[in-house]
Every structure is written in C-alpha cells, then in structure tokens.
Amino acid sequence: MKKSLVIFGSGDIAQLAHYYFSTDSEYEVIAFTVDASYIQAPEFCGLPVVAFEDVADKYPPESCAFFVALSYSKLNAIRKEKFLAAKEKGYRLVSYISSRASVLNNGCIGENCFILEDNTIQPFVKIGNNVTMWSGNHIGHHSVIHDHSFIASHVVVSGGVLIGEQCFIGVNATLRDHIKVGGRCVVGAGSLLLGDAEPEGVYIGVATERSKVPSGRLRGI
C-alpha cells in the first residue's frame, strides 16, 4: 500500500511532482495545498486543494508526508519559507529521486529534494535539504550542494565543488573542479566558472549574437 502525500503548490512544478510521485515512488498524492489567498479552484489534477493554514487539520502530519513543489522564485526563498513552515507543522518532508537517475553517493540526500531523470550523482557527493536538480546533470565526486539550491538541466559540476545555500545554476553551466560558489549566487545558462564565485554574485555567459549572414544565403541547409 502506498503512503499518503500532500503537495504544496498548484502550478506546473506541482503538476510534475504529482506525475513523478504517482508513477515512480512509494507515495500516493491525496491533496494539494497553497496559501488560502492563492486558491484558484477547489481541485487540481483531480484532487482537492486546501488552504495551507488548515492543511494539518484535514491531512494530519501523523498520517501524511509532505512535499513542497515550488520553483527558484526569489532565489529559492519562497520554497525555503514553505519548507520550514511545513516542518513547523510537524510534517515529514520527503524527496523524489528518479529511478532513472544514477545515484552513487549512498543516499546522502536531504529532505524535500526533487531529483529528476538522467542525473549522475557520483560517490561522496553530499546534497542538502530542499534541493532541486532538473534532468541530465553531472555532479562530480566529493561535491557538496547546500540547502535550498536549484540546479537546472545539463549542468556539469566537476569534482570537489562546493555550492552554497540558495544558489541557482542555469542550463548548460559548467563549474570546474574544487571551486566554491558562495550562497545566493546566480550562475546563468551556458556560463563557465573557472574560479570561486563570491556570495550573491551574478555570473552570466555571453549570449550568441545573430550572424550578419541571413539564413537564406547558407548552403547545404
């Protein structure tokens, strides 16, 4: 028999969390919850939506696990806030780890993590609480990802890297080995970090510019 799960959220990520937990976990989603002022409909994905203010009365922590399905908005601060609020209500926050991910770090993964398919997590990696890792990342050996961070798709984190709290690492970013990324950093899509990143820094790669040659003049395409 599957265990009962309540999901915080009613957007795209909550819908994805419902799909992943329903098809690839030991949990059955039984309800969604959001702050009362954000309820737009009584149901989501065919399940009831209840006010977060009342969720513990309707779905007690003694009988239900909890998952916060939010994005990196405000540098993960909102997801962090709801993670802590759910813990204060007494809920056990669970992680989703895809069966299609290669997880070789003896389960050193915290609570409320969302680790999707095709991630490679090498030995001796440590992943904190409330970390989202979208699909297709490489996390090199002996790296540490601290709480409340978000790693987008196809990021390469080389060995021995330390990523601080509440960081955002964009699609296709590359981090060389043995560097430190300070807390609340933003590393943009396609960026290459070859040295330490200061806390609250923003590191953005150079975007590809349009060629002066129009596409109609290209041969063989």
C-alpha positions in Angstrom: 0.0 0.0 0.0 1.3 3.4 -1.0 1.9 6.1 1.6 -0.2 9.3 1.6 1.4 12.5 0.3 0.3 16.2 0.3 1.9 18.5 -2.2 2.4 22.3 -1.7 1.7 24.1 -4.9 -0.8 24.3 -7.8 1.4 25.2 -10.8 3.5 23.4 -13.4 6.0 22.1 -10.9 3.3 20.8 -8.6 1.7 19.0 -11.6 5.1 17.5 -12.5 5.6 16.4 -8.9 2.2 14.7 -8.9 3.2 12.9 -12.1 6.6 11.7 -10.8 5.4 10.7 -7.4 2.4 8.9 -8.9 4.4 6.9 -11.4 7.8 6.4 -9.8 7.5 6.3 -6.0 6.0 4.7 -3.0 3.7 7.6 -2.4 0.1 8.4 -3.4 -0.7 12.1 -3.8 -4.0 12.7 -2.0 -4.3 16.5 -1.9 -2.6 19.8 -2.8 -2.3 22.8 -0.6 -1.4 26.5 -1.1 -1.9 29.7 1.0 -5.6 30.5 1.2 -5.2 33.7 -0.8 -3.8 31.7 -3.8 -6.5 29.1 -4.1 -8.0 29.5 -7.6 -10.1 26.3 -7.8 -11.2 23.6 -5.4 -9.4 20.9 -7.3 -6.0 20.4 -9.1 -5.1 17.3 -11.0 -8.4 15.9 -9.9 -7.5 16.2 -6.2 -8.7 18.6 -3.5 -6.9 21.9 -2.9 -6.9 23.0 0.7 -5.6 26.1 2.4 -2.2 25.7 3.9 -3.5 27.4 7.0 -5.9 24.4 7.5 -3.9 21.5 6.0 -2.7 19.9 9.2 -6.3 19.6 10.4 -7.6 18.0 7.2 -4.4 15.9 6.5 -2.6 15.4 9.8 1.2 15.1 9.8 0.8 11.8 11.6 -0.7 10.2 8.6 0.6 12.1 5.6 4.0 13.0 4.2 4.6 16.4 2.6 6.4 17.8 -0.5 7.0 21.4 -1.4 6.8 21.8 -5.2 7.9 25.3 -6.0 10.4 26.9 -8.3 13.5 29.0 -7.8 11.4 32.2 -7.4 13.2 34.9 -5.4 16.4 32.8 -5.3 14.6 29.9 -3.8 13.4 31.9 -0.8 9.7 31.1 -1.2 10.4 27.3 -1.4 12.7 27.7 1.6 9.9 29.5 3.5 7.3 26.9 2.8 9.8 24.0 3.6 10.4 25.5 7.0 6.7 26.2 7.6 5.7 22.6 6.7 8.3 21.3 9.2 6.9 23.6 11.9 3.5 22.0 11.3 5.2 18.7 12.1 5.3 17.2 8.6 7.9 14.7 7.4 9.2 16.2 4.1 10.1 13.5 1.5 12.3 13.6 -1.6 11.6 12.4 -5.1 14.6 10.7 -6.6 14.0 9.3 -10.1 14.6 5.6 -10.6 16.3 6.7 -13.9 19.0 8.7 -12.1 22.4 7.3 -11.3 22.8 7.9 -7.6 26.1 6.6 -6.2 26.5 8.6 -3.0 25.0 6.2 -0.6 21.9 8.3 -0.3 23.5 11.4 1.2 20.5 13.4 0.0 18.4 15.6 2.3 14.6 16.2 2.7 12.3 17.7 0.0 14.8 17.2 -2.8 13.5 16.8 -6.4 16.0 14.9 -8.5 14.8 14.1 -12.0 15.8 11.6 -14.6 19.3 11.2 -16.0 21.1 12.9 -13.2 24.5 11.4 -12.4 25.5 11.8 -8.7 28.9 10.4 -8.2 30.3 8.8 -5.0 30.9 11.0 -1.9 28.6 13.8 -3.1 26.5 15.4 -0.4 23.2 17.1 -1.2 21.4 19.2 1.4 17.7 19.8 2.0 15.2 21.2 -0.4 17.5 21.0 -3.5 16.0 20.7 -7.0 18.0 19.0 -9.7 16.3 19.1 -13.1 17.1 16.4 -15.6 20.5 15.5 -17.1 23.1 16.9 -14.7 26.5 15.6 -13.7 27.5 16.1 -10.1 31.2 15.2 -9.6 32.7 13.2 -6.7 33.1 14.9 -3.3 31.0 17.9 -4.3 28.6 19.5 -1.8 25.3 21.2 -2.7 23.9 23.1 0.3 20.2 23.6 1.2 17.6 25.3 -1.0 19.5 25.4 -4.2 18.2 24.8 -7.8 20.3 23.1 -10.5 18.8 23.4 -13.9 19.3 20.9 -16.7 22.6 19.6 -18.2 24.8 21.3 -15.6 28.4 19.9 -15.2 29.6 20.2 -11.6 33.2 18.9 -11.5 34.7 17.1 -8.6 35.1 18.7 -5.2 32.9 21.7 -5.9 31.0 23.4 -3.0 27.7 25.2 -3.8 26.3 27.4 -1.1 22.7 27.9 0.0 20.0 29.3 -2.2 22.0 29.2 -5.4 20.7 29.0 -8.9 22.8 27.2 -11.6 21.4 27.7 -15.1 21.1 25.3 -18.0 24.4 24.0 -19.5 26.6 25.8 -17.0 30.0 24.3 -16.2 31.8 24.5 -12.9 35.5 23.5 -12.8 36.8 21.3 -10.0 37.5 22.4 -6.5 35.9 25.8 -6.6 33.4 27.4 -4.2 30.2 29.0 -5.2 29.0 31.4 -2.4 25.5 31.5 -1.1 22.7 33.1 -3.1 24.7 33.1 -6.4 23.2 33.1 -9.8 25.2 31.3 -12.5 23.5 31.9 -15.8 22.8 29.5 -18.7 25.9 28.4 -20.5 28.3 30.0 -18.1 31.8 28.7 -17.4 33.1 29.1 -13.9 36.9 28.6 -13.5 37.3 30.1 -10.1 35.4 30.8 -6.9 32.2 32.8 -7.1 31.5 35.4 -4.4 28.3 35.2 -2.4 25.3 36.9 -4.0 27.2 37.2 -7.3 25.6 37.0 -10.7 27.7 35.3 -13.4 26.2 35.4 -16.9 27.7 33.9 -20.0 27.9 35.7 -23.4 24.8 35.2 -25.5 25.2 34.1 -29.1 24.7 37.0 -31.5 22.9 36.9 -34.8 25.2 36.5 -37.8 25.3 39.2 -40.4 24.7 36.5 -43.0 20.9 35.7 -43.4 19.8 32.0 -43.3 18.8 32.1 -46.9 22.4 32.5 -48.0 23.6 29.4 -46.2 24.4 26.5 -48.4 23.5 22.9 -47.6 20.8 23.8 -45.1 
